[in-house]
């Protein structure tokens, strides 16, 4: 490929994608609203651009072969806060892709688009939208937007329903963990698969306790290698007793399923910031 655009490059997941993406194209254009993202890798340049500004997205995607859209507020927040970057920002990316004839959008969706499904249900890629938060609702909106732009305008989309791409610090993550190596493989397959149409795939590693079913997305060639079971003995020894009345334990969305709408879901999740430094 000649040019790939990565939004959300200043975020934790974006930091792990930047270097691998440079190996897939002549030029990686990384973007965010941060003033800078540190040193650029060979073949990478940084452009500061706001997702809420359509003209900025149109300029950013000019000449691109693919856009990897990871930019957004990555937590639950009031609807008014999420409206610009998460809802309008998604529209701006797909519309800019259309105007620039970019053939594919790879989108960082989330388990929170289906987060209120019971964990006793092993859900597949065809699970009905059942958002747990305004944040999850934004993911539903973007997935439907991607489907519509495929049906009406022929832009392929691969929506990655990431479960929990962070260090394993709790019992839920024994099933939902997505390692950084598997994240990189997942995004790579979403880019280099010859034909995707509109596709949904769960972002989860090869965990023994995985609560989701990716069999309907095998055409993408994603074959995760890592398994969170290596952490099980330590995590389970330290885990508090199960509470069958706690929505965070009963639903796929975990803590996002139990928080009040508009309140942070990450606040109770002990996420370790291990962003890759350049």
N, C-alpha and C positions, 0 to 999 in steps of 0.2 A: 504494500500500500504506500501511497505517497504521503498522506497526511491523516493522522488520527487526532481527534480532539478529546481531551479528558476534562470534564468539569468536576469540581470538588477536589482539586488536586492538593489543597492545603489540609484536607481532612486525614484522619488516621488511615482509612482504607485507601484513599487516594495516594497517600505516601508510599504504600506498598505496591501500587500498580504502576507508578511512573516509570521506573527503570525497565520492568518487563515489557511495557508497551513500546518503549523505544526500539526494541528488537523486531517489532512487527511492521515498522513503517520507516520511511525516509525522514519524516518530521513528526514529532509529537508536540502538539500545542496543549500545554497544561494551563488550566484556568481556574480562578477562584476570585473571591473579593478581598483576599489578604493582600497586603502590600507586596509581599514576595513569599517565595517558598524555599528559600535557601539556594544553594548552587544547583544549576540545571545539569542533567545528565547529557552526554554527547547525543546530539540529535533532538534535544528537547529545548523548547523556549516557553517562557511564561507570559501569559497575557492576562492582565487583571480585567475582569468583566463581570457584570452583575446579571444574574439570571432573570431578574425582573424587568430587564430592558430588552425588548425584542430586537431593536436595531443592533445592540451590542452582540446578541446571539447570532444574528444574520451575518455580521462581519466576522465573528469568530469561526463560524462553520464554512466560510467560503473556501471552496476547493477541497473540502474534507471527503475522505472515503468512508469514514465511520465516526460516530460520536459515542463516547463512553460517558454516560450521564450519571455521575455520583454526587453532584452538587445539590444541597438542600440543607435545611435545618434537620439534624439527625435525632430529634427527640420530640416527645409530645409537648405541645405548647398551645396557647389559645389560638382559635381558628384564625383570628385576624393577624396573628404573628406568622402563621404558616402560609397564609393565602398568597403572599407575594412569591417567596422562593420556592415553595413546594407545589403549589397549584399552578399559578401563572407561569412560574419558571419552567415547569414541565411543558406547558403549551408552547412557550417561546422556543424551547429546544426542538420540539417536533415541527413547529411551523418553520423555524430557521432551516431545519433539515430539508423540508419540502422546498423551500425557496431556493436552496442551493443544490438540489438534486442529490443530497446525501442518501445513499441507499439503505443504511441501517443505523438504528439507535440501539445501543446496549444500555439497559436501564437498571439501576440499583433499586429494585423494589424491596419488599420486606415481608416476613412472616406476619407482620401486623396488618396486612391487607386481609388476612383470614384468621386473625388472632383470637376471635371469640369461639372458634370451633373447639369442642372438648378434646383434651389430649388423649382420651380413650379412643378417638377416631383417628386412624392413620390416614391423613388427607393426601390426595394426589394433586396434580397440577390443574385438574378440572374442578377443584373445590370452589364453591360459591364464595364470592366476596362476603366477608363478615368482619369488618374492621373493628379493632379494639379501642381506637383513639382517633382524634382528628388527624394525627400523623398517619395512622393506617388508612384513613379515608383518603388522604392525599395519594397514597400508593394505589388504591383502587382507581382513583381518577386517572392517574398516569397510565396504569395498565389498560384501562378502557380507551384512553386517548391513543395509546399505541396501537390497539386493535383497530380503532377507527381509521387511523392514518394508513394502516396496512390495507384495510378493506376498500377505502375510498381513494387513496393516493399511492398505494404500492410501496410504501416505506416499510421495510422489514424492521421488526422489533424483537429483542430478546429481553424479557423481564426476569431479573434474577431475584427471586424471593429469598433474600438473605435471612437466615435464622438467627445466628449470633456469631459474628466474626470478631472474636475477642478471646483473651486468655480464659481458660476454664476455671471459674471461681465458685461455681455452684452446681447443684445436682441437675438443674434443668439443662445446663450446657453440655452435660454428658450425651444428650441426644441432639442438641441444636448446633453444636460447635462446627464452625467452618474455619479451617486453618488458613493461614495466609498463602501457603503453597497451593492449597486447593482453590482458594479465591482466584489466584493468578491463573490456574488452569481453567477455571470456570469462565473467566472473562476472555481468555485466549480462544477457547472453543466457541464462545458466543461471537467472536470476531471472524474466526477462520473457517467455520462451517459454511460450505458453499451456499446452501439454501436453508433459511430458517423460517420464512414467512413470519407470522406472529407466534412467538413461543414463550412459554413460561417454564422456568426451572427453579427448583429450590436450591438455595445456596447452603449446602450442608455437606460435611465430610462423611466418610464411610463409617459412621458411628454404629455400633451394635444397637444402640437405643434410639436411633433416628426415628422421629415421630411422623415423618413425611415420606411420600412415595414419588420418586423421580422416574419411574419406569416409562411414563408417557413422554419423557423428554430425551430418550436415548439417542434420537437422531442428532443431538448436539455433540455426541461423543464425549461428554463429561464423565470421567471415571475417577472419582475422588480416591485418594491414597491414604489419608490420615484417619485415625480413629481415636475418639476421646476416651475410650475404655482404659487407656493407659493412666488416666487420672482418677479412675473410679474409686479405687480403694481409699485414697486420701480424702477425696471430696465427700464420699458417703460417710466416712468416719466422723467428719466434722459437721455434717448436715443436721439441721434441727429436725425434730419429728414432723412428719407430714401432717398437713391440716386439710382435711377433705372439704372444708368450707371456704378455703382461700382460692379465689379465682385465679390468682397468680400461679397456683399449682394445678388447677383444673383445666386451664385453657392454653392453647398453643402460644398465645401472646405473652405468657409469663406475667411479669409485673405490669406490663402495659394493660393487661386485661383487668387489673384491680385498681389502678389509679383513677382518680376523678378526671373527667375530661378537662384538658387544658393544663394538667399538672405533669411535671416531669416523670417519665418512666425510668429514665437512666439513674435518677437520684438514689434508687435503692439497689442498683445492680453491680456496684463495685467494679466498674469497667477500668481496666488498666490502660493508661495511655502509653502504648509502646510504638508510637509512630516511628517510621523509618526516617532516620536523619541523613541528609546529604552533606 
